[in-house]
Amino acid sequence: MEEERLRLDAAAQVAHAEVDFPAEWRFGAREAPVLGRRGAVSTTDEYATRVGLEVLERGGTAMDAAIAVSFALAVVNPSAGNIGGGGFMVTRLTGGETSALDYREKAPLAAHRDMYLDEDGELTDASLVGHLAAGVPGTVMGMWRAHERYGTLPWDELVQPAVELAEGFEVQERFARSIRGAAERLRTFETTRRTFLPDDRPPEVGETFRQPELARTLARIRDQGPDGFYGGETADLLVAEMERGGGIITHEDLARYDAVWREPVNFTYRNHTVTSMPPSSSGGVTMALMAHMLEEHDLAALGWHSPEMIHLMVEAWKRAYADRNQLLADIDFVPVPMDSLLSPSYARRRGAEIDPTRATPSEEIAPGLEIREPTETTHYSVVDEWGNAVAVTTTINSGYGNRVTVEGAGFLLNNEMDDFAAKPGFPNQFGLVQGEQNAIEPEKRMLSAMTPTVVADPDGRLLFVTGTPGGSTIITTVFQTLVGVVDFGMSVSQAVNAPRLHHQHLPDLLYWEAGGLAAETVGGLEAMGHILRERGGVSGDVQAILVLPDGTYSVYSDPRLGGTALAR
C-alpha cells in the first residue's frame, strides 16, 4: 500500500517531454519508471538489483550496495560482470564531494608494444581470444579500495550474497538467452565449456545453475579481502592457468596491482555540473568536448531528432572522437593535455569549424592539438536515502572476455589488451583507430570508453545518474541521455528508451538503431552529406536514476537487454 501511495503521489511529477518516437520504434515514450524516496538501484540483472536494494534496506550506503552489486554481477552476468576484469566508479556524496576510482586492468610486466603482430607486422587475434589477451584484473582491488574509503557495512557481508548466488540460483530468461547466444564461443576452452554448458548444453529457464569453483573463490575474497584474489590459492590458480595457456600474468603482476583514486572530470553543460571519469577512461573528457561545442547551439529549438539537431550533435562527436582517439591514454604514462581538452574556449574553436548545413568528411577532421614528447560491459547506478550516488561501469571487454575460465577458480578472464592500440593507426574490434599515445607498455592501463556519470542541477543538487555498456558507443549513448534530460526535459524512461545514434570519427558512418529514425530524417541527413548505416541489434544498456523535484528517485532500466530497476 505504501508503494502504491508513493506512486500516486509522485506520478504527476514524472513529466514526460513532448517528443514523439518514430512509429516503427520498439520502445515507448510514456513508460512508467520505478519510484522511491529512500534509495534506488538499477542494474542489468534482477538478482544483482535485489542484492543492492537489500543492502540499502539494511542501512547500507550507496557504496555498500555498489560493492555488493559488483560481486553479484560476477555470478549472474558472466558475459560482463566480473572479478577477472576491471572498471571505473564515479561517486557523489550528499554534500557534493565527488571522486573517481580507476580500477582498470593493467598490461602485464612482460607485455610489449608488438606482442600481437605476426612476422609480417600484421595484427593477429591473440589480443581477443586466449590467455595472452588478458590484462591484470582490477575489480577486486577496486571494490576493496572503495570499501576502505566509503564502506560502512562489513566487507564480508557485502561479498556473501555473491557467494550464495554462486552456490546456486534459478536461471531466468536473460541469463539463459545470454548463454545460448554465446554457446559456441564458450566451447573454445574446455574449462569454460564445463563451467557454463553443463551437460554440454546451455542451462534452461527454471534450472538451478551452480558455480562451485567460483563460490570458493568468492569465499576467499570474502574472508581475506584482496589477499584472497591477488595472493594465495586464487593467485596460484590464475598463474597456473596462464602458464598452461601461454599467458603472461605472473604472481608479481598480481602483487603489484592497485586501483587508483583520481580527480574526476567535472564540466558544466547548460549550468548543470557533470562529473565523469578521467583517463584511463576517455569518457569524461570526450563528453566535455561534445558538451562545450554544443552549448553554442539551442538544440531544443531545433527539435528533438530533427536533421538539424542530429547534424550538429554528430559533427561535435566527430571532432571529439578525433581528439579522443589520438590524444587520450593512461595519464600515468603519457602526457595528456587535459587543461586544453577540458577548456570551453578550446572546444568553441573546434566547434567553430562545424558547417551548420553540411557534414565534414572525417578524413578532413584531425586532432585539434599536437602531442609533444617529454562490447561487452555492464553499468549500474545506485542512490541511497541520504542522496549519495554511485555510478559504476565494469567490463571484461568482449562478451565473455577472452573465453578463458581459470581452472579451479571459476571466473572468466578479460581481453582488455585489445583496447590498446596494438598497431597504432589500425582499428581495434570496435573500429576505433587509435594512436601512439595508447600503444602497449608494461603496467600501463589501456584506454577505455566507459563513462559512469553523475549530474547535478544548477542549484548543486543531485539530478541524474547514468551509464551504459557498448564499447565505443558508450560515450555517445551516455551523452544522449544527458541531452535528453537537460535539453529536452525528458523523463528517465524517455531518456533511456529514446532511439540512439553513434559516430566515432572513423569510420565515417552515422549509425542508427533499426526503426529509430523516420525516413524523412534519414533523407535530410543524407542531403547534408552524412553517410548513414542502420545497425543490427541494439545500442547500449543504460541504467539511470533521475531525482524528481520533491526528491523522489525515478529509476529505469533499459528494456533493450531486460535489466531491473528497484526503489524503496
Helices and strands as residue ranges (DSSP letters): H 2-11, E 34-36, E 39-43, H 46-57, H 62-76, E 86-92, E 98-103, G 131-133, H 139-150, H 155-167, E 169-170, H 173-181, H 183-186, H 190-196, G 198-200, E 208-209, H 212-224, H 227-230, H 232-245, H 251-256, E 260-262, E 265-269, E 272-276, H 283-294, H 299-302, H 307-327, H 338-341, H 344-351, G 362-364, E 376-384, E 389-397, G 416-419, G 436-438, E 453-456, E 462-466, G 471-473, H 474-486, H 492-497, E 501-502, E 510-513, H 519-527, E 532-535, E 543-547, E 553-557, E 564-567
